[in-house]
Amino acid sequence: MKKKNFKINLVILVLVVIIVQVILLKDNFTSVAKYILQTNYVWIFFACLFMFLNLFFQTIAQHKFLQTVKPEYKFTSCFKLIMIGQLMNAITPFSSGGQPIQVYLLNKEGVKVSDSVNTLMQNFIIYQIALIFLATIAILINNAFGVMPKDSFLRKLVIIGYLINTLIIFVLLFISRAKKTNTKLFTKIFNFIFGFRFIKNKEEKMKKVSDTLDNFYNSTALLKNNKKNTIISFVTNLLSLLCLYMVPLFVFLSLGEANINVFRSIILSAYTYLIGSFVPIPGGTGGLEFCFSEFFGMFANASLVTAAILIWRFITYYIDMGIGYIVLLFHRGEK
């Protein structure tokens, strides 16, 4: 990412964070502060531990694929790669900055661009499948036990988020089925799109689209041929998401009052990320806080939920960003 874009994204992020914090605290600052001051740090330790396990399982999933193109690639190097990716995802809209910088860093370490794109794409596909798998279970459990009211606006948002993520999987699987047929289809679509006069560098853009389709097709072919890594990636991505979804449970336990159990933490977190991640602001800031507040607010008072949001975002987002930034600085120093 260019330094200018980095700074712009950072400024936008800081402004949005300030606005969100003002909105969260404007009506109940005193009561929220009271909850935070009485926080039980033993439970905070467990929240941080599960966040670390989330990153640990992410690293395992990605490391397995990277070893197929570079067997000597170290686990610690992959962890650094994941953390830098987390940082760039956190400061770019739709978490779009992580993979490009990971490709760049892998290329610096001797991994061909095509190989790095393929390995990152393979893990992304499996991650999406794991995400939908958990979301499906969450919806089924909710329908069986009625965690959320059936006619609620939130329920409709969950369905929309679920359908969008499922559509992504369908498109990915559709593209992977028949390379020649899909290439012709997408060529016609993009020829129509790039046919407008105001679009510049049409040939260059078409080549990028073609290269992306080739990389994706190669990635899915590799997944089919390497069932062992595919299964390991699915299980570790599943465990990674479960650890992330457990963090709110420990946050609420640290605050001493809540009607949150393991199942509610997992289900409501699955819903929160299913919807909140589509907000086109770095880190889903604003959207994730809103979803967390609305979902968990069904089981706790407003001040308690606000305190939980502040701690939850600090552990799952701001600490993540801070560690990623430190790793990036050390990585530059090593070079």
FIKOL-219915 format. One record per atom (N, C-alpha, C): residue in three letters; z, x, y. Coordinates in pm, whole numbers, padded with zeros to 5 digits, always signed. Each point is the difference from the previous one (the first is absolute). Layout:
BEGIN
ALAZXY;...
# end
This chain:
BEGIN
MET+00000+00084-00120;MET+00000-00084+00120;MET+00000+00087+00125;LYS-00080-00038+00101;LYS-00003+00077+00124;LYS+00133-00013+00074;LYS+00035+00108+00074;LYS+00129+00002+00071;LYS+00011-00116+00099;LYS-00114-00032+00066;LYS+00001-00109+00099;LYS+00034-00132-00068;ASN-00064-00029-00114;ASN+00027-00123-00074;ASN+00143-00003-00052;PHE+00048+00117-00045;PHE+00138+00012-00049;PHE+00098-00041+00109;LYS-00021+00052+00120;LYS+00090-00028+00113;LYS-00007-00147+00040;ILE-00122-00055+00001;ILE-00016-00142+00037;ILE+00073-00089-00099;ASN-00020+00027-00130;ASN+00068-00079-00104;ASN+00151+00012+00011;LEU+00047+00121+00033;LEU+00143+00023+00011;LEU+00059-00077+00118;VAL-00073+00000+00113;VAL+00045-00073+00119;VAL+00006-00150-00030;ILE-00107-00051-00064;ILE-00004-00143-00036;ILE+00117-00034-00092;LEU+00023+00086-00099;LEU+00109-00022-00095;LEU+00135-00005+00069;VAL+00025+00097+00090;VAL+00128+00006+00071;VAL+00021-00126+00084;LEU-00105-00043+00070;LEU+00010-00120+00084;LEU+00028-00124-00084;VAL-00071-00014-00112;VAL+00020-00115-00088;VAL+00141+00001-00059;VAL+00047+00119-00041;VAL+00135+00012-00057;VAL+00104-00042+00102;ILE-00015+00045+00125;ILE+00094-00037+00107;ILE+00001-00151+00021;ILE-00120-00060+00006;ILE-00011-00145+00020;ILE+00067-00076-00114;VAL-00026+00045-00125;VAL+00058-00066-00117;VAL+00152+00010+00003;GLN+00053+00118+00036;GLN+00145+00018+00004;GLN+00064-00088+00107;VAL-00065-00012+00115;VAL+00051-00087+00108;VAL+00004-00145-00046;ILE-00107-00044-00067;ILE-00006-00138-00050;ILE+00110-00025-00103;LEU+00020+00097-00089;LEU+00101-00015-00106;LEU+00142-00005+00055;LEU+00027+00078+00105;LEU+00138+00016+00047;LEU+00035-00080+00125;LYS-00097-00065+00061;LYS+00026-00063+00132;LYS+00106-00110-00003;ASP+00014-00069-00114;ASP+00093-00114-00005;ASP+00133+00028-00071;ASN+00002+00104-00082;ASN+00122+00021-00080;ASN+00036+00148-00016;PHE-00013+00076+00108;PHE+00025+00144-00006;PHE+00142+00031-00048;THR+00100-00068+00053;THR+00140+00029-00033;THR+00030-00023-00148;SER-00044-00114-00052;SER+00028-00031-00141;SER-00078+00090-00095;VAL-00122+00038+00039;VAL-00079+00093-00082;VAL+00067+00136-00004;ALA+00045+00046+00118;ALA+00069+00129+00008;ALA+00126-00001-00086;LYS+00071-00113-00002;LYS+00121-00012-00082;LYS-00032+00018-00148;TYR-00107-00063-00046;TYR-00041+00015-00141;TYR-00035+00145-00032;ILE-00076+00063+00090;ILE-00045+00138-00025;ILE+00118+00097-00002;LEU+00096-00020+00089;LEU+00115+00089+00007;LEU+00090-00007-00125;GLN-00005-00113-00072;GLN+00082-00013-00120;GLN-00081+00027-00129;THR-00115+00064+00017;THR-00088+00029-00114;THR+00070+00086-00105;ASN-00018-00037-00126;ASN+00052+00077-00113;ASN-00105+00104-00037;TYR+00030+00128+00021;TYR-00100+00106-00018;TYR-00027+00035-00146;VAL+00085-00047-00089;VAL-00028+00019-00144;VAL-00126-00077-00037;TRP-00008-00127+00048;TRP-00118-00080-00028;TRP-00123+00052+00075;ILE+00022+00057+00117;ILE-00112+00061+00075;ILE-00057+00117-00080;PHE+00089+00076-00065;PHE-00045+00110-00086;PHE-00092-00052-00109;PHE+00038-00111-00063;PHE-00083-00056-00106;PHE-00134-00052+00055;ALA+00003-00056+00121;ALA-00125-00045+00063;ALA-00093+00119+00023;CYS+00055+00110+00049;CYS-00079+00122+00022;CYS-00049+00059-00132;LEU+00087-00006-00103;LEU-00036+00051-00131;LEU-00120-00076-00056;PHE+00001-00133+00011;PHE-00110-00079-00053;PHE-00127+00020+00083;MET+00015+00029+00129;MET-00117+00032+00080;MET-00059+00133-00044;PHE+00087+00096-00032;PHE-00047+00129-00051;PHE-00070-00019-00135;LEU+00056-00086-00086;LEU-00061-00026-00130;LEU-00138-00065+00017;ASN-00013-00084+00101;ASN-00130-00059+00033;ASN-00103+00110+00026;LEU+00038+00100+00080;LEU-00090+00111+00031;LEU-00022+00090-00121;PHE+00105+00017-00080;PHE-00007+00082-00121;PHE-00103-00058-00099;PHE+00007-00131-00022;PHE-00094-00064-00093;PHE-00142-00002+00058;GLN-00012-00013+00132;GLN-00132+00011+00063;GLN-00062+00136-00029;THR+00084+00103+00009;THR-00046+00137-00023;THR-00046+00019-00143;ILE+00077-00052-00095;ILE-00038+00011-00142;ILE-00137-00063-00022;ALA-00019-00121+00055;ALA-00126-00073-00018;ALA-00118+00081+00053;GLN+00014+00054+00122;GLN-00110+00075+00060;GLN-00020+00136-00066;HIS+00111+00063-00039;HIS-00006+00134-00060;HIS-00081+00000-00130;LYS+00017-00104-00081;LYS-00071-00010-00128;LYS-00151+00002+00022;PHE-00046-00071+00101;PHE-00144-00003+00028;PHE-00050+00132+00057;LEU+00079+00060+00089;LEU-00041+00127+00061;LEU-00008+00113-00103;GLN+00084-00007-00102;GLN-00004+00103-00104;GLN-00128-00005-00082;THR-00070-00113+00002;THR-00127-00008-00073;THR-00109+00083+00065;VAL+00013+00025+00131;VAL-00100+00081+00071;VAL+00053+00139+00036;LYS+00133+00013+00000;LYS+00062+00130+00026;LYS+00129+00009-00081;PRO-00010+00045-00127;PRO+00115+00000-00092;PRO+00122+00075+00051;GLU-00021+00102+00083;GLU+00112+00081+00049;GLU+00066-00059+00125;TYR-00048-00115+00045;TYR+00055-00061+00122;TYR+00146-00036-00022;LYS+00087+00050+00088;LYS+00145-00015-00018;LYS+00051-00138+00041;PHE+00107-00042-00067;PHE+00063-00128+00031;PHE+00056+00002+00143;THR+00060+00114+00039;THR+00057+00011+00135;THR-00109-00010+00108;SER-00117+00057-00030;SER-00112-00010+00094;SER-00046-00145+00014;CYS+00002-00072-00112;CYS-00039-00142+00002;CYS+00101-00082+00078;PHE+00129+00034-00013;PHE+00103-00071+00076;PHE-00021+00019+00151;LYS-00033+00123+00039;LYS-00030+00027+00142;LYS-00121-00082+00045;LEU-00100-00007-00087;LEU-00121-00076+00031;LEU+00033-00148+00021;ILE+00086-00053-00087;ILE+00042-00140+00012;ILE+00074-00023+00131;MET+00090+00091+00037;MET+00079-00017+00122;MET-00086+00007+00125;ILE-00097+00091+00001;ILE-00090+00009+00116;ILE-00087-00127+00007;GLY-00041-00049-00117;GLY-00075-00126-00004;GLY+00083-00115+00052;GLN+00129-00002-00035;GLN+00091-00105+00048;GLN+00010+00002+00153;LEU+00007+00122+00055;LEU+00008+00014+00146;LEU-00124-00057+00067;MET-00118+00041-00049;MET-00124-00045+00063;MET-00023-00150-00020;ASN+00041-00052-00115;ASN-00009-00145-00022;ASN+00090-00074+00098;ALA+00115+00061+00030;ALA+00099-00066+00086;ALA-00043-00011+00145;ILE-00091+00088+00043;ILE-00038+00001+00142;ILE-00144-00044+00023;THR-00063-00055-00104;THR-00138-00048+00016;THR-00010-00146-00041;PRO-00087-00077+00067;PRO-00017-00142-00035;PRO-00046-00018-00144;PHE+00053-00102-00068;PHE-00033-00031-00138;PHE+00024+00119-00095;SER+00090+00091+00040;SER+00032+00117-00084;SER-00127+00075-00040;SER-00088+00021+00097;SER-00133+00055-00030;SER-00008+00152+00012;GLY+00106+00065+00048;GLY-00010+00144+00026;GLY+00046+00091-00112;GLY+00065-00057-00102;GLY+00058+00081-00106;GLY-00101+00071-00087;GLN-00095-00075-00056;GLN-00097+00059-00092;GLN-00092+00103+00064;PRO-00054-00023+00122;PRO-00085+00103+00061;PRO+00068+00135+00016;ILE+00127-00001+00045;ILE+00067+00129+00016;ILE+00034+00062-00135;GLN+00026-00082-00101;GLN+00026+00052-00134;GLN-00126+00066-00057;VAL-00115-00061+00024;VAL-00127+00060-00044;VAL-00020+00135+00070;TYR+00028+00003+00130;TYR-00014+00123+00079;TYR+00092+00111-00054;LEU+00127-00034-00025;LEU+00096+00098-00048;LEU-00034+00050-00141;LEU-00046-00091-00085;LEU-00040+00040-00135;LEU-00122+00092+00002;ASN-00091-00028+00093;ASN-00118+00085+00015;ASN+00041+00142+00043;LYS+00102+00009+00085;LYS+00052+00129+00043;LYS+00062+00077-00117;GLU+00046-00075-00102;GLU+00061+00062-00117;GLU-00099+00020-00115;GLY-00128-00017+00030;GLY-00103+00031-00099;GLY-00049-00116-00084;VAL+00041-00123+00034;VAL-00047-00117-00074;VAL-00122-00057+00072;LYS-00109-00017-00072;LYS-00122-00054+00061;LYS+00026-00139+00058;VAL-00068-00031+00109;VAL+00019-00128+00067;VAL-00026-00115-00096;SER-00108+00009-00079;SER-00033-00108-00094;SER+00110-00018-00104;ASP+00060+00111-00046;ASP+00108-00009-00099;ASP+00126-00060+00060;SER+00034+00043+00122;SER+00122-00053+00064;SER-00015-00148+00032;VAL-00119-00040+00048;VAL-00025-00142+00028;VAL+00012-00082-00128;ASN-00056+00051-00109;ASN+00005-00072-00127;ASN+00144-00017-00051;THR+00079+00106+00007;THR+00138-00009-00051;THR+00086-00092+00087;LEU-00019+00008+00131;LEU+00076-00088+00089;LEU-00043-00145-00018;MET-00130-00021-00021;MET-00053-00135-00022;MET+00052-00060-00130;GLN+00006+00083-00105;GLN+00051-00048-00128;GLN+00144-00051+00013;ASN+00081+00078+00069;ASN+00140-00039+00017;ASN+00012-00125+00087;PHE-00086-00011+00102;PHE+00002-00118+00087;PHE-00033-00127-00078;ILE-00099+00009-00088;ILE-00040-00117-00080;ILE+00117-00046-00087;ILE+00065+00095-00067;ILE+00113-00034-00087;ILE+00116-00053+00082;TYR+00022+00057+00119;TYR+00106-00049+00088;TYR-00023-00147+00036;GLN-00125-00034+00034;GLN-00033-00138+00036;GLN+00026-00094-00117;ILE-00034+00045-00121;ILE+00022-00082-00119;ILE+00150-00021-00023;ALA+00079+00108+00018;ALA+00147-00010-00016;ALA+00059-00093+00105;LEU-00052+00008+00122;LEU+00047-00086+00110;LEU-00023-00148-00033;ILE-00121-00031-00048;ILE-00034-00138-00035;ILE+00080-00046-00122;PHE+00021+00089-00094;PHE+00078-00032-00120;PHE+00141-00044+00037;LEU+00067+00078+00086;LEU+00135-00035+00044;LEU+00001-00126+00086;ALA-00101-00014+00085;ALA-00009-00120+00085;ALA-00018-00125-00085;THR-00079+00011-00107;THR-00022-00113-00091;THR+00131-00042-00067;ILE+00077+00100-00047;ILE+00129-00028-00062;ILE+00094-00065+00101;ALA+00001+00052+00124;ALA+00086-00055+00105;ALA-00034-00146+00027;ILE-00129-00032+00007;ILE-00043-00139+00025;ILE+00039-00090-00116;LEU-00018+00048-00123;LEU+00035-00080-00118;LEU+00150-00028-00006;ILE+00080+00102+00030;ILE+00147-00017+00000;ILE+00042-00097+00110;ASN-00064+00015+00117;ASN+00032-00090+00111;ASN-00034-00145-00035;ASN-00114-00020-00065;ASN-00039-00136-00040;ASN+00096-00058-00104;ALA+00053+00089-00086;ALA+00090-00046-00106;ALA+00140-00031+00052;PHE+00048+00084+00094;PHE+00140-00012+00044;PHE+00016-00044+00146;GLY-00111-00016+00071;GLY+00006-00053+00136;GLY+00075+00086+00099;VAL-00037+00129+00009;VAL+00063+00089+00098;VAL-00034-00044+00141;MET-00125-00043+00020;MET-00045-00047+00130;MET-00040-00147-00005;PRO+00020-00073+00109;PRO-00046-00141+00003;PRO-00151-00008-00025;LYS-00042-00100-00079;LYS-00140-00009-00041;LYS-00096-00031+00114;ASP+00049-00069+00102;ASP-00089-00039+00109;ASP+00017+00089+00124;SER+00062+00115-00016;SER+00027+00086+00116;SER-00126+00071+00048;PHE-00002+00032+00129;PHE-00110+00075+00060;PHE-00009+00139-00062;LEU+00116+00059-00031;LEU+00004+00132-00061;LEU-00069+00002-00135;ARG+00019-00106-00075;ARG-00063-00010-00132;ARG-00152+00006+00014;LYS-00053-00065+00103;LYS-00145+00000+00023;LYS-00047+00141+00038;LEU+00080+00070+00079;LEU-00035+00137+00036;LEU-00002+00090-00123;VAL+00095-00022-00090;VAL+00005+00078-00125;VAL-00127-00021-00081;ILE-00042-00123-00011;ILE-00122-00032-00076;ILE-00121+00067+00063;ILE-00008-00002+00135;ILE-00112+00065+00070;ILE+00001+00150-00027;GLY+00118+00063+00012;GLY+00012+00143-00027;GLY-00036+00034-00142;TYR+00043-00085-00091;TYR-00028+00020-00143;TYR-00150-00010-00026;LEU-00065-00099+00059;LEU-00143-00020-00021;LEU-00082+00117+00057;ILE+00043+00052+00117;ILE-00071+00113+00061;ILE+00009+00123-00089;ASN+00122+00030-00049;ASN+00018+00118-00086;ASN-00072-00018-00134;THR-00001-00123-00052;THR-00072-00027-00125;THR-00150+00015+00021;LEU-00048-00044+00117;LEU-00142+00015+00033;LEU-00040+00148+00004;ILE+00089+00082+00054;ILE-00026+00144+00004;ILE-00021+00054-00142;ILE+00088-00041-00093;ILE-00013+00042-00140;ILE-00131-00049-00059;PHE-00035-00126+00027;PHE-00125-00057-00052;PHE-00121+00079+00049;VAL+00001+00033+00130;VAL-00112+00076+00058;VAL-00009+00138-00065;LEU+00116+00064-00017;LEU+00002+00133-00063;LEU-00055-00006-00142;LEU+00042-00101-00076;LEU-00047-00014-00138;LEU-00148-00038-00005;PHE-00042-00083+00097;PHE-00140-00040+00006;PHE-00091+00120+00025;ILE+00040+00084+00094;ILE-00079+00118+00033;ILE-00010+00094-00121;SER+00107+00006-00078;SER+00006+00096-00111;SER-00082-00043-00122;ARG-00046-00125-00004;ARG-00064-00051-00121;ARG-00143+00053-00019;ALA-00083-00011+00100;ALA-00140+00040-00014;ALA-00045+00076+00124;LYS-00013+00130-00013;LYS-00027+00085+00115;LYS-00133-00034+00068;LYS-00108-00007-00077;LYS-00133-00022+00059;LYS-00010-00136+00069;THR+00046-00105-00070;THR-00007-00135+00056;THR+00081-00011+00129;ASN+00123+00053-00004;ASN+00087-00009+00118;ASN-00050+00086+00115;THR-00058+00115-00032;THR-00055+00087+00104;THR-00113-00072+00074;LYS-00088-00067-00076;LYS-00110-00075+00061;LYS+00054-00113+00088;LEU+00101-00071-00053;LEU+00059-00112+00073;LEU+00062+00047+00132;PHE+00084+00106-00009;PHE+00065+00050+00120;PHE-00100+00064+00097;THR-00107+00058-00051;THR-00104+00058+00086;THR-00065-00110+00085;LYS-00028-00114-00064;LYS-00058-00113+00073;LYS+00096-00052+00107;ILE+00128-00010-00038;ILE+00101-00049+00095;ILE+00011+00092+00121;PHE+00009+00130-00028;PHE+00019+00095+00109;PHE-00128+00024+00080;ASN-00115-00017-00063;ASN-00126+00007+00075;ASN-00005-00112+00103;PHE+00052-00118-00040;PHE+00005-00113+00093;PHE+00098+00029+00114;ILE+00120+00052-00038;ILE+00103+00028+00102;ILE-00046+00109+00096;PHE-00058+00108-00058;PHE-00041+00112+00084;PHE-00135-00023+00068;GLY-00058-00118-00024;GLY-00128-00032+00062;GLY+00011-00034+00147;PHE+00121-00029+00046;PHE+00019-00032+00142;PHE-00021+00124+00087;ARG-00065-00019+00111;ARG-00040+00113+00085;ARG+00117+00078+00058;PHE+00110-00069+00026;PHE+00114+00067+00067;PHE+00074+00097-00093;ILE-00029-00003-00129;ILE+00066+00092-00093;ILE-00074+00132-00002;LYS+00070+00107+00031;LYS-00060+00133+00006;LYS+00026+00077-00130;ASN-00080+00106-00019;ASN+00013+00087-00118;ASN-00001-00082-00130;LYS-00099-00086-00013;LYS-00005-00091-00115;LYS-00012+00074-00133;GLU-00086+00102-00002;GLU-00021+00075-00125;GLU+00127+00072-00044;GLU+00070+00056+00097;GLU+00126+00069-00031;GLU+00104-00097-00056;LYS+00007-00118+00061;LYS+00095-00100-00047;LYS-00037-00051-00138;MET-00130-00019-00024;MET-00046-00045-00132;MET+00034+00103-00107;LYS-00014+00129+00035;LYS+00032+00107-00096;LYS+00148-00001-00034;LYS+00085-00024+00101;LYS+00144-00007-00024;LYS+00034-00117-00093;VAL-00067-00113+00023;VAL+00022-00117-00087;VAL-00042+00032-00142;SER-00117+00063-00014;SER-00051+00036-00133;SER+00094+00098-00070;ASP+00048+00100+00075;ASP+00093+00099-00057;ASP+00131-00066-00044;THR+00048-00095+00081;THR+00123-00072-00034;THR-00016-00079-00130;LEU-00115-00068-00014;LEU-00027-00077-00122;LEU-00008+00093-00122;ASP-00065+00115+00017;ASP-00011+00097-00110;ASP+00138+00052-00041;ASN+00081+00034+00102;ASN+00135+00050-00029;ASN+00084-00105-00071;PHE-00013-00125+00044;PHE+00077-00106-00063;PHE-00043-00021-00144;TYR-00132-00003-00022;TYR-00051-00021-00135;TYR+00046+00113-00093;ASN-00006+00124+00051;ASN+00044+00115-00080;ASN+00149-00010-00032;SER+00078-00047+00097;SER+00145-00012-00018;SER+00034-00100-00109;THR-00067-00116+00003;THR+00029-00103-00101;THR-00047+00045-00138;ALA-00109+00076-00004;ALA-00049+00053-00128;ALA+00102+00096-00059;LEU+00060+00083+00085;LEU+00102+00094-00046;LEU+00124-00073-00050;LEU+00035-00111+00065;LEU+00116-00079-00044;LEU-00023-00054-00141;LYS-00120-00047-00025;LYS-00033-00055-00132;LYS+00007+00107-00108;ASN-00041+00122+00036;ASN-00007+00108-00098;ASN+00133+00071-00021;ASN+00095-00020+00091;ASN+00129+00067-00012;ASN+00112-00105-00001;LYS+00010-00068-00116;LYS+00094-00112-00010;LYS+00145+00045+00014;LYS+00031+00122-00047;LYS+00137+00050+00006;LYS+00049+00010+00145;ASN-00081+00064+00086;ASN+00037+00013+00141;ASN+00003-00136+00069;THR-00089-00089-00039;THR-00004-00134+00058;THR+00130-00075-00029;ILE+00047+00009-00126;ILE+00126-00067-00038;ILE+00119+00063+00072;ILE+00003+00134+00004;ILE+00110+00070+00069;ILE+00002-00038+00147;SER-00118-00006+00062;SER-00009-00035+00142;SER+00047-00143+00024;PHE-00039-00092-00088;PHE+00042-00140+00016;PHE+00152-00013-00009;VAL+00059+00064-00102;VAL+00146-00008-00019;VAL+00074+00064+00117;THR-00045+00117+00044;THR+00070+00070+00110;THR-00019-00073+00134;ASN-00118-00057+00023;ASN-00020-00079+00121;ASN+00086-00126-00002;LEU+00016-00058-00119;LEU+00086-00117-00017;LEU+00145+00037+00031;LEU+00046+00111-00055;LEU+00137+00046+00024;LEU+00020+00036+00147;SER-00102+00060+00060;SER+00007+00035+00142;SER+00022-00124+00086;LEU-00078-00106-00026;LEU+00013-00124+00076;LEU+00134-00068-00025;LEU+00046+00000-00126;LEU+00129-00060-00032;LEU+00114+00070+00074;CYS-00006+00133+00007;CYS+00103+00076+00073;CYS-00002-00036+00148;LEU-00122-00011+00057;LEU-00013-00039+00140;LEU+00056-00140+00024;TYR-00027-00091-00092;TYR+00045-00139+00013;TYR+00151-00016-00022;MET+00063+00101-00058;MET+00144-00003-00022;MET+00080+00047+00122;VAL-00064+00070+00091;VAL+00070+00056+00117;VAL+00074-00108+00081;PRO-00060-00117+00029;PRO+00073-00103+00075;PRO+00130-00045-00067;LEU+00003-00003-00133;LEU+00123-00039-00071;LEU+00115+00092+00040;PHE-00024+00130-00003;PHE+00105+00096+00033;PHE+00035-00003+00149;VAL-00099-00029+00082;VAL+00027-00013+00144;VAL+00094-00116+00027;PHE-00027-00114-00062;PHE+00088-00117+00019;PHE+00138+00025-00060;LEU+00005+00068-00114;LEU+00131+00033-00059;LEU+00079+00092+00092;SER-00069+00089+00070;SER+00068+00093+00092;SER+00061-00074+00118;LEU-00056-00116+00034;LEU+00051-00078+00113;LEU+00111-00096-00039;GLY+00025-00012-00131;GLY+00118-00071-00048;GLY-00014-00149-00020;GLU-00104-00061+00057;GLU-00016-00145-00015;GLU-00146-00034-00025;ALA-00023-00070-00110;ALA-00137-00047-00026;ALA-00005-00077-00129;ASN-00098-00086-00006;ASN-00024-00075-00122;ASN-00129+00051-00064;ILE-00010+00133-00006;ILE-00120+00065-00052;ILE+00032+00067-00133;ASN-00082-00032-00102;ASN+00015+00067-00130;ASN-00127+00078-00032;VAL-00005+00059-00119;VAL-00114+00084-00037;VAL-00131-00077+00006;PHE-00002-00120-00058;PHE-00124-00078-00005;PHE-00046-00042+00139;ARG+00094-00043+00084;ARG-00038-00040+00136;ARG-00051+00119+00080;SER+00063+00116-00018;SER-00044+00120+00071;SER-00144+00035-00036;ILE-00030-00003-00130;ILE-00135+00035-00047;ILE-00103-00103+00044;ILE+00033-00129-00019;ILE-00095-00107+00034;ILE-00027-00004+00151;LEU+00106+00001+00080;LEU-00017-00011+00145;LEU-00065+00126+00059;SER+00029+00116-00059;SER-00065+00124+00045;SER-00149-00002-00034;ALA-00031-00049-00121;ALA-00141-00012-00040;ALA-00076-00087+00099;TYR+00061-00112+00040;TYR-00062-00089+00097;TYR-00013+00067+00138;THR+00105+00072+00039;THR+00000+00067+00132;THR-00115+00099+00012;TYR-00018+00084-00102;TYR-00106+00102+00006;TYR-00137-00063-00023;LEU-00005-00108-00076;LEU-00126-00068-00027;LEU-00063-00053+00129;ILE+00086-00047+00091;ILE-00049-00057+00126;ILE+00004+00101+00114;GLY+00115+00065+00017;GLY+00023+00086+00116;GLY-00093+00118+00010;SER-00050+00050-00113;SER-00085+00119+00002;SER-00138-00026+00062;PHE-00035-00129+00021;PHE-00131-00032+00058;PHE+00002+00001+00152;VAL+00116+00021+00060;VAL+00008+00006+00145;VAL-00069+00129+00048;PRO-00102-00010+00088;PRO-00079+00117+00040;PRO+00069+00090+00102;ILE+00127+00028-00022;ILE+00077+00088+00087;ILE+00058+00109-00089;PRO+00005+00126+00049;PRO+00054+00108-00084;PRO+00131-00039-00069;GLY+00003+00022-00132;GLY+00120-00030-00077;GLY+00027-00147-00020;GLY-00096-00086+00037;GLY+00024-00145-00010;GLY+00115-00044+00088;THR+00031+00082+00103;THR+00115-00026+00087;THR-00013-00136+00068;GLY+00106-00075-00005;GLY+00001-00136+00053;GLY-00023-00100-00111;GLY-00106+00020-00077;GLY-00031-00091-00110;GLY+00101+00010-00113;LEU+00034+00123-00040;LEU+00096+00019-00108;LEU+00139-00048+00041;GLU+00038+00028+00125;GLU+00131-00045+00049;GLU+00007-00152+00002;PHE-00109-00063+00045;PHE-00004-00147+00006;PHE+00013-00059-00141;CYS-00079+00052-00094;CYS+00003-00052-00138;CYS+00137+00021-00063;PHE+00058+00118+00019;PHE+00133+00029-00055;PHE+00102-00098+00056;SER-00008-00021+00132;SER+00094-00091+00066;SER-00012-00142-00053;GLU-00124-00046-00017;GLU-00023-00137-00045;GLU+00039-00020-00147;PHE-00038+00094-00086;PHE+00029-00014-00143;PHE+00149+00017-00031;PHE+00057+00111+00047;PHE+00141+00027-00031;PHE+00092-00086+00086;GLY-00055-00053+00111;GLY+00080-00087+00086;GLY+00035-00133-00065;MET-00064-00030-00115;MET+00035-00122-00073;MET+00132+00015-00074;PHE+00051+00125-00008;PHE+00122+00025-00079;PHE+00109+00073+00080;ALA-00021+00020+00129;ALA+00101+00070+00082;ALA-00015-00043+00145;ASN+00107+00018+00079;ASN-00006-00040+00140;ASN-00085+00098+00081;ALA-00038-00041+00119;ALA-00095+00075+00083;ALA+00048+00141+00033;SER+00128+00015+00036;SER+00052+00132+00036;SER-00001+00095-00119;LEU+00038-00052-00116;LEU+00002+00081-00122;LEU-00142+00045-00036;VAL-00095-00091+00010;VAL-00140+00034-00033;VAL-00055+00103+00098;THR+00032-00015+00128;THR-00046+00096+00100;THR+00056+00140-00028;ALA+00130+00006-00032;ALA+00061+00129-00036;ALA-00068+00059-00123;ALA-00031-00085-00098;ALA-00066+00045-00122;ALA-00140+00053+00030;ILE-00073-00068+00090;ILE-00135+00044+00037;ILE+00005+00140+00059;LEU+00094+00023+00092;LEU+00009+00130+00067;LEU+00026+00112-00101;ILE+00092-00023-00092;ILE+00032+00102-00101;ILE-00114+00016-00099;TRP-00057-00113-00045;TRP-00111+00001-00097;TRP-00121+00076+00054;ARG-00037-00028+00125;ARG-00116+00069+00060;ARG+00030+00147+00025;PHE+00125+00030+00033;PHE+00037+00140+00021;PHE-00018+00079-00130;ILE+00043-00058-00112;ILE-00007+00069-00130;ILE-00143+00005-00053;THR-00072-00112+00008;THR-00132-00008-00064;THR-00115+00045+00090;TYR+00026+00016+00128;TYR-00110+00030+00093;TYR+00027+00123+00088;TYR+00108-00004+00077;TYR+00023+00107+00095;TYR+00041+00131-00067;ILE+00086-00006-00101;ILE+00035+00123-00074;ILE-00123+00054-00070;ASP-00078-00090-00057;ASP-00127+00035-00066;ASP-00090+00078+00095;MET-00016-00053+00120;MET-00083+00064+00102;MET+00055+00135+00039;GLY+00131+00006+00019;GLY+00064+00125+00041;GLY-00019+00111-00103;ILE+00022-00033-00127;ILE-00018+00098-00108;ILE-00146+00043-00007;GLY-00090-00098+00012;GLY-00144+00030-00004;GLY-00040+00095+00112;TYR+00058-00022+00119;TYR-00032+00085+00115;TYR+00051+00143-00021;ILE+00122+00011-00055;ILE+00057+00132-00028;ILE-00085+00074-00104;VAL-00039-00072-00106;VAL-00085+00059-00105;VAL-00132+00047+00060;LEU-00059-00081+00089;LEU-00126+00037+00065;LEU+00015+00126+00084;LEU+00111+00011+00073;LEU+00025+00119+00082;LEU+00013+00125-00087;PHE+00075-00011-00109;PHE+00017+00113-00092;PHE-00133+00036-00066;HIS-00079-00103-00032;HIS-00130+00023-00064;HIS-00091+00080+00094;ARG+00002-00036+00128;ARG-00079+00073+00099;ARG+00049+00143+00015;GLY+00134+00015-00005;GLY+00060+00132+00010;GLY-00040+00091-00115;GLU-00010-00059-00119;GLU-00039+00076-00118;GLU-00143+00048+00012;LYS-00085-00082+00060;LYS-00141+00036+00015;LYS-00017+00111+00102;
# end
